[in-house]
Amino acid sequence: MEADYVTEYCGYWEGKSEVVLEDRTRVDCLTDDLAIEFDWCKKWAEAIGQALYYSKMTGRMPAIALICSPGEERFIGRVEVAAPGVILMRVNR
């Protein structure tokens, strides 16, 4: 489950998980500097939108942690092209 990755990595990055914003949306992981959206590799485009939105709402830099299986590298490349200003991290599935 995605939540398992959020719990493991957000704690490692010393962030707070599932932070509820004033509009009731939830940031997967909020650190001092980053608003991190976790998502499966195939949902890369949705992750970009969410990361950008959470960044605007929190004043932190947008970041995505894509949870990928071997062979899904093409999705990493798509994020790099579509959203070069978003910090991208790969989480191995």
Secondary structure, DSSP 4 states (H G I P E B T S, - for coil): -HHHHHHHHHHHTT-EEEEEPTTS-EEEEE-SSEEEEEEEGGGHHHHHHHHHHHHHHHTSEEEEEEEE-TT-HHHHHHHHHH-TTSEEEEEE-
